[in-house]
Amino acid sequence: MMATESVFAGLKVLDVASFIAAPAAAAVLSDFGADVIKIEPPGKGDLQRMLGSVPPSPRAHANYNWHLANRNKRGMVIDLKSPGGTAILQRLVEWADVVITNFPHGTREKLHLGYEEVSGWNPRVIYADITGFGDAGPDAMLPGFDLTAYWSRSGLLASTRDAGAPPTVPVSGSGDYMAAIGLYAAIVTALYQRERTGAGASVGTSLLAAGVWATGTLVAGALAGGTSFGLHDRTAPVNPLINPYQSADGQWFLLVASPPHWPGLARAVGHPELLTDPRFADIEGFVTNSAVLTGLLDAEFRSRPLAQWKEVLDRERITYSVIQTPEETAKDPQLRANDIIVPVAGVSELDYTINSPINLRGMSKVPATRAPELGEHTDEILADLGFSTEEIEELRAAGAIPGATEREAAR
Protein backbone atom coordinates (compact mmCIF):
# COMPACT_ATOMS: atom_id res chain seq x y z
CA MET A 1 0.00 0.00 0.00
CA MET A 2 1.37 3.39 -1.01
CA ALA A 3 1.71 5.91 1.84
CA THR A 4 0.14 9.28 1.12
CA GLU A 5 2.20 11.65 3.28
CA SER A 6 5.78 12.41 2.28
CA VAL A 7 8.57 11.29 4.62
CA PHE A 8 9.85 14.81 5.22
CA ALA A 9 6.53 16.66 5.12
CA GLY A 10 6.94 19.56 7.54
CA LEU A 11 10.75 19.46 7.47
CA LYS A 12 12.13 22.96 6.81
CA VAL A 13 15.41 23.31 4.96
CA LEU A 14 17.46 26.41 4.24
CA ASP A 15 19.73 26.02 1.21
CA VAL A 16 22.41 28.75 1.36
CA ALA A 17 24.72 27.06 -1.12
CA SER A 18 25.67 26.97 -4.78
CA PHE A 19 27.00 24.86 -7.59
CA ILE A 20 26.35 21.74 -7.19
CA ALA A 21 26.75 19.20 -4.40
CA ALA A 22 25.14 21.06 -1.50
CA PRO A 23 22.06 22.23 -3.48
CA ALA A 24 21.69 18.69 -4.86
CA ALA A 25 21.57 17.31 -1.30
CA ALA A 26 18.76 19.77 -0.57
CA ALA A 27 17.00 18.59 -3.72
CA VAL A 28 16.99 15.01 -2.42
CA LEU A 29 15.31 16.24 0.77
CA SER A 30 12.76 18.08 -1.37
CA ASP A 31 12.01 14.85 -3.26
CA PHE A 32 10.63 13.49 0.00
CA GLY A 33 8.50 16.53 0.80
CA ALA A 34 10.81 18.92 2.66
CA ASP A 35 10.07 22.63 2.25
CA VAL A 36 13.36 23.91 0.84
CA ILE A 37 14.12 27.63 0.59
CA LYS A 38 17.05 28.47 -1.66
CA ILE A 39 18.94 31.69 -0.94
CA GLU A 40 20.78 33.38 -3.80
CA PRO A 41 22.86 36.57 -3.89
CA PRO A 42 21.72 39.70 -5.76
CA GLY A 43 22.67 40.08 -9.39
CA LYS A 44 23.03 36.79 -11.27
CA GLY A 45 22.27 34.44 -8.38
CA ASP A 46 23.75 30.96 -8.08
CA LEU A 47 26.55 30.42 -10.61
CA GLN A 48 24.86 27.24 -11.77
CA ARG A 49 22.18 29.36 -13.44
CA MET A 50 24.81 30.62 -15.88
CA LEU A 51 27.18 27.65 -16.11
CA GLY A 52 24.67 24.86 -16.63
CA SER A 53 25.55 24.26 -20.27
CA VAL A 54 29.18 25.40 -20.40
CA PRO A 55 31.21 22.91 -22.49
CA PRO A 56 31.69 20.02 -22.12
CA SER A 57 28.12 19.89 -20.72
CA PRO A 58 25.69 19.30 -23.60
CA ARG A 59 24.12 22.41 -25.13
CA ALA A 60 20.34 22.54 -24.81
CA HIS A 61 17.57 25.13 -24.76
CA ALA A 62 16.57 24.05 -21.26
CA ASN A 63 18.75 24.85 -18.25
CA TYR A 64 18.58 21.18 -17.32
CA ASN A 65 21.40 21.28 -14.76
CA TRP A 66 19.65 24.06 -12.82
CA HIS A 67 16.41 22.10 -12.57
CA LEU A 68 18.25 18.88 -11.69
CA ALA A 69 19.88 20.33 -8.55
CA ASN A 70 17.21 22.86 -7.56
CA ARG A 71 13.81 21.36 -8.33
CA ASN A 72 10.91 21.68 -5.89
CA LYS A 73 12.46 24.63 -4.04
CA ARG A 74 11.25 28.12 -3.24
CA GLY A 75 13.70 30.87 -4.08
CA MET A 76 14.79 34.09 -2.37
CA VAL A 77 17.37 36.75 -3.14
CA ILE A 78 19.06 38.25 -0.07
CA ASP A 79 22.13 40.42 0.27
CA LEU A 80 23.70 38.63 3.22
CA LYS A 81 26.33 41.37 3.51
CA SER A 82 23.69 43.91 4.56
CA PRO A 83 22.34 44.36 8.13
CA GLY A 84 18.83 43.71 6.84
CA GLY A 85 20.06 40.53 5.18
CA THR A 86 21.40 39.30 8.51
CA ALA A 87 18.04 39.95 10.16
CA ILE A 88 16.31 37.90 7.47
CA LEU A 89 18.90 35.13 7.76
CA GLN A 90 18.39 34.89 11.51
CA ARG A 91 14.63 34.59 11.06
CA LEU A 92 15.17 31.88 8.45
CA VAL A 93 17.58 29.94 10.67
CA GLU A 94 15.09 30.10 13.55
CA TRP A 95 12.48 28.69 11.14
CA ALA A 96 14.68 25.92 9.75
CA ASP A 97 15.34 22.34 10.80
CA VAL A 98 18.32 22.05 8.46
CA VAL A 99 20.76 24.68 7.16
CA ILE A 100 22.98 23.68 4.22
CA THR A 101 25.94 25.71 3.02
CA ASN A 102 29.15 25.36 1.03
CA PHE A 103 30.65 28.80 1.57
CA PRO A 104 34.36 28.52 2.41
CA HIS A 105 35.42 28.83 6.03
CA GLY A 106 36.04 32.48 6.74
CA THR A 107 33.54 33.66 4.16
CA ARG A 108 30.67 31.90 5.90
CA GLU A 109 31.56 33.55 9.23
CA LYS A 110 31.60 36.99 7.59
CA LEU A 111 28.11 36.27 6.25
CA HIS A 112 26.88 35.15 9.70
CA LEU A 113 26.71 31.55 8.46
CA GLY A 114 29.27 30.03 10.80
CA TYR A 115 28.08 27.15 12.93
CA GLU A 116 28.55 28.93 16.25
CA GLU A 117 26.34 31.83 15.23
CA VAL A 118 23.75 29.71 13.44
CA SER A 119 23.42 27.22 16.31
CA GLY A 120 23.16 30.15 18.72
CA TRP A 121 20.07 31.29 16.85
CA ASN A 122 18.65 27.76 16.74
CA PRO A 123 20.21 25.07 18.99
CA ARG A 124 18.09 22.32 17.35
CA VAL A 125 19.26 23.07 13.83
CA ILE A 126 21.12 20.50 11.76
CA TYR A 127 23.99 22.45 10.21
CA ALA A 128 25.31 20.66 7.12
CA ASP A 129 28.21 21.76 4.99
CA ILE A 130 30.46 20.47 2.25
CA THR A 131 33.99 21.57 1.43
CA GLY A 132 36.49 20.68 -1.23
CA PHE A 133 39.22 19.21 0.94
CA GLY A 134 37.88 18.99 4.50
CA ASP A 135 37.98 21.21 7.57
CA ALA A 136 41.65 20.74 8.51
CA GLY A 137 45.05 20.35 6.94
CA PRO A 138 47.14 22.57 4.66
CA ASP A 139 44.59 22.63 1.85
CA ALA A 140 41.43 23.17 3.89
CA MET A 141 40.98 26.67 2.49
CA LEU A 142 41.46 25.73 -1.16
CA PRO A 143 38.45 26.06 -3.45
CA GLY A 144 37.24 22.63 -4.48
CA PHE A 145 35.41 21.35 -7.53
CA ASP A 146 34.48 17.79 -8.29
CA LEU A 147 37.02 17.64 -11.13
CA THR A 148 39.85 18.68 -8.81
CA ALA A 149 38.98 17.44 -5.33
CA TYR A 150 36.79 14.40 -6.07
CA TRP A 151 38.42 13.14 -9.25
CA SER A 152 41.99 14.37 -9.45
CA ARG A 153 43.12 14.41 -5.82
CA SER A 154 41.50 11.14 -4.79
CA GLY A 155 43.37 8.84 -7.16
CA LEU A 156 40.20 8.10 -9.11
CA LEU A 157 41.12 10.01 -12.26
CA ALA A 158 44.63 8.56 -12.43
CA SER A 159 43.15 5.07 -12.26
CA THR A 160 40.38 5.40 -14.85
CA ARG A 161 42.44 5.37 -18.02
CA ASP A 162 44.28 2.81 -20.08
CA ALA A 163 48.02 2.31 -19.94
CA GLY A 164 49.81 4.78 -22.20
CA ALA A 165 46.86 7.15 -22.36
CA PRO A 166 47.01 10.58 -20.73
CA PRO A 167 44.47 11.57 -18.08
CA THR A 168 41.19 12.76 -19.53
CA VAL A 169 38.42 15.10 -18.32
CA PRO A 170 35.75 13.12 -16.43
CA VAL A 171 32.02 13.79 -16.50
CA SER A 172 31.46 17.22 -14.96
CA GLY A 173 29.22 17.13 -11.90
CA SER A 174 29.50 13.38 -11.37
CA GLY A 175 31.53 13.80 -8.18
CA ASP A 176 29.20 16.56 -6.99
CA TYR A 177 26.11 14.41 -7.28
CA MET A 178 27.72 11.48 -5.47
CA ALA A 179 29.01 13.78 -2.72
CA ALA A 180 25.46 15.15 -2.44
CA ILE A 181 24.24 11.70 -1.44
CA GLY A 182 26.91 11.61 1.28
CA LEU A 183 25.77 14.99 2.60
CA TYR A 184 22.14 13.86 2.47
CA ALA A 185 23.08 10.77 4.50
CA ALA A 186 24.86 12.93 7.09
CA ILE A 187 21.77 15.14 7.41
CA VAL A 188 19.42 12.19 7.82
CA THR A 189 21.74 10.64 10.42
CA ALA A 190 21.74 13.89 12.39
CA LEU A 191 17.95 14.16 12.17
CA TYR A 192 17.69 10.66 13.63
CA GLN A 193 20.03 11.66 16.44
CA ARG A 194 17.93 14.76 17.10
CA GLU A 195 14.83 12.60 17.40
CA ARG A 196 16.61 10.68 20.19
CA THR A 197 18.34 13.55 21.98
CA GLY A 198 16.57 16.75 20.95
CA ALA A 199 19.91 18.35 20.12
CA GLY A 200 21.07 19.83 16.84
CA ALA A 201 24.39 18.92 15.23
CA SER A 202 27.04 20.04 12.79
CA VAL A 203 27.60 17.51 10.00
CA GLY A 204 29.43 17.53 6.72
CA THR A 205 31.61 15.89 4.14
CA SER A 206 34.04 16.90 1.44
CA LEU A 207 34.49 16.22 -2.24
CA LEU A 208 37.87 14.68 -1.43
CA ALA A 209 36.36 12.31 1.13
CA ALA A 210 33.68 11.23 -1.33
CA GLY A 211 36.30 10.71 -4.05
CA VAL A 212 38.55 8.60 -1.82
CA TRP A 213 35.50 6.54 -0.77
CA ALA A 214 34.73 5.96 -4.47
CA THR A 215 38.35 4.89 -5.01
CA GLY A 216 38.20 2.83 -1.84
CA THR A 217 39.39 -0.50 -3.25
CA LEU A 218 42.58 1.01 -4.64
CA VAL A 219 43.34 3.41 -1.78
CA ALA A 220 42.62 0.75 0.85
CA GLY A 221 44.93 -1.57 -1.06
CA ALA A 222 47.65 1.08 -0.99
CA LEU A 223 47.14 1.53 2.77
CA ALA A 224 47.63 -2.21 3.15
CA GLY A 225 50.87 -2.09 1.15
CA GLY A 226 49.23 -3.99 -1.67
CA THR A 227 50.90 -4.55 -5.04
CA SER A 228 49.21 -2.55 -7.76
CA PHE A 229 48.62 -4.12 -11.15
CA GLY A 230 49.01 -0.68 -12.72
CA LEU A 231 46.85 0.90 -15.38
CA HIS A 232 44.52 -1.19 -17.47
CA ASP A 233 45.79 -2.43 -20.83
CA ARG A 234 42.87 -3.52 -22.97
CA THR A 235 44.99 -5.76 -25.20
CA ALA A 236 46.65 -7.49 -22.24
CA PRO A 237 44.53 -6.83 -19.17
CA VAL A 238 45.29 -8.27 -15.78
CA ASN A 239 42.10 -10.28 -16.10
CA PRO A 240 40.86 -10.87 -19.68
CA LEU A 241 37.48 -11.93 -18.30
CA ILE A 242 36.90 -8.35 -17.12
CA ASN A 243 37.51 -6.25 -20.21
CA PRO A 244 35.69 -4.31 -22.93
CA TYR A 245 35.21 -6.09 -26.26
CA GLN A 246 33.69 -5.04 -29.58
CA SER A 247 31.18 -6.91 -31.72
CA ALA A 248 31.08 -7.15 -35.51
CA ASP A 249 28.65 -4.23 -35.77
CA GLY A 250 30.94 -1.92 -33.81
CA GLN A 251 29.14 -2.16 -30.45
CA TRP A 252 31.33 -2.12 -27.36
CA PHE A 253 30.32 -4.13 -24.31
CA LEU A 254 31.98 -4.79 -20.98
CA LEU A 255 32.50 -8.44 -20.08
CA VAL A 256 32.51 -9.07 -16.33
CA ALA A 257 33.00 -12.80 -15.82
CA SER A 258 34.49 -14.70 -12.90
CA PRO A 259 36.27 -18.09 -12.88
CA PRO A 260 33.01 -20.03 -12.32
CA HIS A 261 31.74 -18.50 -15.58
CA TRP A 262 34.78 -19.65 -17.55
CA PRO A 263 33.25 -22.93 -18.83
CA GLY A 264 30.16 -21.10 -20.09
CA LEU A 265 32.26 -18.39 -21.73
CA ALA A 266 34.47 -20.94 -23.45
CA ARG A 267 31.37 -22.63 -24.84
CA ALA A 268 29.83 -19.29 -25.84
CA VAL A 269 32.82 -18.27 -27.97
CA GLY A 270 33.01 -21.73 -29.56
CA HIS A 271 36.25 -22.88 -27.93
CA PRO A 272 35.42 -25.63 -25.39
CA GLU A 273 38.96 -26.98 -25.86
CA LEU A 274 40.24 -24.05 -23.79
CA LEU A 275 38.79 -25.73 -20.70
CA THR A 276 41.55 -28.34 -20.85
CA ASP A 277 44.26 -25.91 -21.90
CA PRO A 278 46.83 -25.78 -19.04
CA ARG A 279 47.49 -22.10 -19.74
CA PHE A 280 44.03 -21.26 -18.39
CA ALA A 281 43.77 -23.73 -15.55
CA ASP A 282 43.75 -21.11 -12.81
CA ILE A 283 43.79 -17.37 -12.08
CA GLU A 284 47.56 -17.14 -12.40
CA GLY A 285 47.28 -18.70 -15.84
CA PHE A 286 44.76 -16.08 -16.93
CA VAL A 287 47.12 -13.34 -15.74
CA THR A 288 50.24 -14.83 -17.32
CA ASN A 289 48.57 -15.60 -20.65
CA SER A 290 46.24 -12.61 -20.71
CA ALA A 291 47.34 -11.23 -24.08
CA VAL A 292 46.80 -14.60 -25.79
CA LEU A 293 43.29 -15.06 -24.41
CA THR A 294 42.35 -11.44 -25.03
CA GLY A 295 43.42 -11.76 -28.66
CA LEU A 296 41.31 -14.88 -29.06
CA LEU A 297 38.27 -13.27 -27.43
CA ASP A 298 38.73 -10.13 -29.52
CA ALA A 299 38.70 -12.15 -32.73
CA GLU A 300 35.63 -14.14 -31.75
CA PHE A 301 33.59 -11.21 -30.47
CA ARG A 302 34.36 -9.22 -33.64
CA SER A 303 33.05 -12.07 -35.77
CA ARG A 304 29.36 -11.66 -34.91
CA PRO A 305 26.96 -8.77 -34.23
CA LEU A 306 25.97 -7.80 -30.69
CA ALA A 307 22.45 -9.20 -31.01
CA GLN A 308 23.87 -12.68 -31.49
CA TRP A 309 26.28 -12.29 -28.61
CA LYS A 310 23.47 -11.16 -26.34
CA GLU A 311 21.59 -14.36 -27.09
CA VAL A 312 24.63 -16.57 -26.52
CA LEU A 313 25.92 -14.82 -23.40
CA ASP A 314 22.46 -14.65 -21.86
CA ARG A 315 21.98 -18.36 -22.46
CA GLU A 316 25.24 -19.10 -20.65
CA ARG A 317 24.38 -16.57 -17.91
CA ILE A 318 27.55 -14.56 -18.53
CA THR A 319 27.51 -11.06 -17.04
CA TYR A 320 28.12 -8.21 -19.48
CA SER A 321 26.73 -4.80 -20.32
CA VAL A 322 26.49 -2.79 -23.48
CA ILE A 323 28.54 0.40 -23.11
CA GLN A 324 25.92 3.06 -23.79
CA THR A 325 26.33 6.71 -24.65
CA PRO A 326 24.44 9.23 -22.50
CA GLU A 327 22.02 9.69 -25.39
CA GLU A 328 21.38 5.94 -25.51
CA THR A 329 20.99 5.82 -21.73
CA ALA A 330 18.38 8.59 -21.86
CA LYS A 331 16.27 6.31 -24.12
CA ASP A 332 16.85 3.14 -22.10
CA PRO A 333 13.40 1.71 -21.12
CA GLN A 334 14.88 0.40 -17.85
CA LEU A 335 15.13 4.00 -16.61
CA ARG A 336 11.42 4.66 -17.10
CA ALA A 337 10.41 1.30 -15.70
CA ASN A 338 12.20 2.13 -12.44
CA ASP A 339 11.47 5.88 -12.24
CA ILE A 340 15.16 6.68 -12.65
CA ILE A 341 13.97 9.50 -14.86
CA VAL A 342 10.77 11.32 -13.98
CA PRO A 343 8.60 14.05 -15.51
CA VAL A 344 9.34 17.61 -14.45
CA ALA A 345 6.50 20.15 -14.46
CA GLY A 346 6.67 23.81 -15.33
CA VAL A 347 9.50 23.84 -17.89
CA SER A 348 8.26 24.25 -21.45
CA GLU A 349 11.48 22.98 -23.05
CA LEU A 350 12.14 20.13 -20.58
CA ASP A 351 9.92 17.09 -20.09
CA TYR A 352 12.06 14.87 -17.84
CA THR A 353 14.74 15.09 -15.20
CA ILE A 354 16.75 12.53 -13.24
CA ASN A 355 15.35 11.14 -10.02
CA SER A 356 17.51 10.91 -6.91
CA PRO A 357 18.74 7.34 -6.28
CA ILE A 358 17.16 7.08 -2.80
CA ASN A 359 13.86 5.18 -2.69
CA LEU A 360 11.52 4.04 0.04
CA ARG A 361 9.31 1.26 -1.29
CA GLY A 362 5.67 2.03 -0.69
CA MET A 363 6.43 5.74 -0.28
CA SER A 364 5.99 8.04 -3.25
CA LYS A 365 8.19 11.06 -3.84
CA VAL A 366 6.98 14.56 -4.51
CA PRO A 367 6.43 15.06 -8.27
CA ALA A 368 9.32 17.10 -9.67
CA THR A 369 8.57 20.74 -10.45
CA ARG A 370 10.80 23.39 -11.95
CA ALA A 371 13.50 25.18 -10.00
CA PRO A 372 12.62 28.73 -8.91
CA GLU A 373 13.20 31.87 -10.90
CA LEU A 374 15.72 34.19 -9.29
CA GLY A 375 14.09 35.64 -6.17
CA GLU A 376 10.69 34.31 -7.20
CA HIS A 377 9.34 33.73 -3.69
CA THR A 378 11.18 36.42 -1.72
CA ASP A 379 8.14 38.42 -0.65
CA GLU A 380 6.02 35.33 -0.05
CA ILE A 381 8.61 33.79 2.28
CA LEU A 382 9.21 37.04 4.15
CA ALA A 383 5.49 37.25 4.80
CA ASP A 384 5.50 33.62 5.99
CA LEU A 385 8.31 34.55 8.41
CA GLY A 386 6.18 37.31 9.90
CA PHE A 387 7.62 40.37 8.17
CA SER A 388 4.94 42.99 7.58
CA THR A 389 4.40 44.73 4.25
CA GLU A 390 6.04 47.85 5.67
CA GLU A 391 9.05 45.89 6.92
CA ILE A 392 9.46 44.21 3.54
CA GLU A 393 9.48 47.60 1.82
CA GLU A 394 12.05 48.85 4.33
CA LEU A 395 14.26 45.84 3.57
CA ARG A 396 13.87 46.56 -0.13
CA ALA A 397 14.73 50.23 0.32
CA ALA A 398 17.82 49.26 2.32
CA GLY A 399 19.01 46.91 -0.45
CA ALA A 400 18.67 43.74 1.60
CA ILE A 401 16.32 42.31 -1.04
CA PRO A 402 15.92 43.30 -4.71
CA GLY A 403 13.60 46.06 -5.84
CA ALA A 404 10.79 45.41 -8.32
CA THR A 405 12.95 46.52 -11.28
CA GLU A 406 15.77 44.18 -10.31
CA ARG A 407 13.36 41.27 -9.90
CA GLU A 408 11.93 41.76 -13.36
CA ALA A 409 15.40 42.11 -14.87
CA ALA A 410 16.48 38.84 -13.24
CA ARG A 411 13.60 37.03 -14.89
C-alpha positions, -999 to +999 in steps of 0.1 A: +000+000+000+014+034-010+017+059+018+001+093+011+022+117+033+058+124+023+086+113+046+098+148+052+065+167+051+069+196+075+108+195+075+121+230+068+154+233+050+175+264+042+197+260+012+224+287+014+247+271-011+257+270-048+270+249-076+263+217-072+267+192-044+251+211-015+221+222-035+217+187-049+216+173-013+188+198-006+170+186-037+170+150-024+153+162+008+128+181-014+120+149-033+106+135+000+085+165+008+108+189+027+101+226+023+134+239+008+141+276+006+170+285-017+189+317-009+208+334-038+229+366-039+217+397-058+227+401-094+230+368-113+223+344-084+237+310-081+265+304-106+249+272-118+222+294-134+248+306-159+272+276-161+247+249-166+256+243-203+292+254-204+312+229-225+317+200-221+281+199-207+257+193-236+241+224-251+203+225-248+176+251-248+166+240-213+188+249-183+186+212-173+214+213-148+197+241-128+164+221-126+182+189-117+199+203-086+172+229-076+138+214-083+109+217-059+125+246-040+112+281-032+137+309-041+148+341-024+174+367-031+191+382-001+221+404+003+237+386+032+263+414+035+237+439+046+223+444+081+188+437+068+201+405+052+214+393+085+180+399+102+163+379+075+189+351+078+184+349+115+146+346+111+152+319+084+176+299+107+151+301+135+125+287+111+147+259+098+153+223+108+183+221+085+208+247+072+230+237+042+259+257+030+291+254+010+307+288+016+344+285+024+354+288+060+360+325+067+335+337+042+307+319+059+316+335+092+316+370+076+281+363+063+269+351+097+267+316+085+293+300+108+281+271+129+286+289+163+263+318+152+238+297+134+234+272+163+232+302+187+201+313+169+187+278+167+202+251+190+181+223+174+193+231+138+211+205+118+240+224+102+253+207+071+282+218+050+305+205+023+340+216+014+365+207-012+392+192+009+379+190+045+380+212+076+416+207+085+451+203+069+471+226+047+446+226+019+414+232+039+410+267+025+415+257-012+384+261-035+372+226-045+354+214-075+345+178-083+370+176-111+399+187-088+390+174-053+368+144-061+384+131-092+420+144-095+431+144-058+415+111-048+434+088-072+402+081-091+411+100-123+446+086-124+432+051-123+404+054-148+424+054-180+443+028-201+480+023-199+498+048-222+469+072-224+470+106-207+445+116-181+412+128-195+384+151-183+358+131-164+320+138-165+315+172-150+292+171-119+295+134-114+315+138-082+292+166-070+261+144-073+277+115-055+290+138-027+255+151-024+242+117-014+269+116+013+258+150+026+221+139+025+231+108+045+249+129+071+218+151+074+194+122+078+217+106+104+217+139+124+180+142+122+177+107+136+200+117+164+179+148+171+148+126+174+166+107+202+183+136+220+166+168+209+199+183+201+211+198+168+244+189+152+270+200+128+276+175+100+294+175+067+316+159+041+340+169+014+345+162-022+379+147-014+364+123+011+337+112-013+363+107-040+385+086-018+355+065-008+347+060-045+384+049-050+382+028-018+394-005-032+426+010-046+433+034-018+426+008+009+449-016-011+476+011-010+471+015+028+476-022+031+509-021+011+492-040-017+509-045-050+492-025-078+486-041-111+490-007-127+469+009-154+445-012-175+458-024-208+429-035-230+450-058-252+467-075-222+445-068-192+453-083-158+421-103-161+409-109-197+375-119-183+369-083-171+375-063-202+357-043-229+352-061-263+337-050-296+312-069-317+311-071-355+286-042-358+309-019-338+291-022-304+313-021-274+303-041-243+320-048-210+325-084-201+325-091-163+330-128-158+345-147-129+363-181-129+330-200-123+317-185-156+348-196-176+332-229-188+302-211-201+323-184-217+345-209-235+314-226-248+298-193-258+328-183-280+330-217-296+362-229-279+354-256-254+390-270-259+402-241-238+388-257-207+415-283-208+443-259-219+468-258-190+475-221-197+440-213-184+438-237-156+437-211-128+438-174-121+476-171-124+473-187-158+448-161-169+471-133-157+502-148-173+486-156-207+462-126-207+473-112-241+468-146-258+433-151-244+424-114-250+434-118-287+413-149-291+383-133-274+387-101-295+387-121-327+356-141-318+336-112-305+344-092-336+330-121-358+294-117-349+270-088-342+260-078-307+224-092-310+239-127-315+263-123-286+235-112-263+216-144-271+246-166-265+259-148-234+225-147-219+220-184-225+252-191-206+244-166-179+276-146-185+275-111-170+281-082-195+267-048-203+265-028-235+285+004-231+259+031-238+263+067-247+244+092-225+220+097-254+214+059-255+210+058-217+184+086-219+163+063-241+168+031-221+134+017-211+149+004-179+151+040-166+114+047-171+104+013-157+122+021-124+115+059-122+152+067-127+140+095-149+108+113-140+086+140-155+093+176-145+065+201-145+067+238-153+095+238-179+083+242-215+115+230-231+121+201-206+099+171-201+121+149-178+147+151-152+167+125-132+153+111-100+175+109-069+187+073-063+172+071-028+139+052-027+115+040+000+093+013-013+057+020-007+064+057-003+060+080-032+082+111-038+070+146-045+064+151-083+093+171-097+086+207-104+108+234-119+135+252-100+126+287-089+132+319-109+157+342-093+141+356-062+107+343-072+093+337-037+112+364-017+081+384-007+060+353-001+086+338+023+092+370+042+055+372+048+055+336+060+083+346+084+062+373+099+076+404+082+049+430+076+044+447+043+060+478+057+091+459+069+095+442+035+095+476+018+121+488+043+143+458+036+139+466-001+147+502+003+178+493+023+190+469-004+187+437+016+163+423-010+159+433-047+136+461-058+108+454-083+130+465-113+158+442-103+134+413-099+119+418-134+154+421-149+165+388-132+136+370-149 
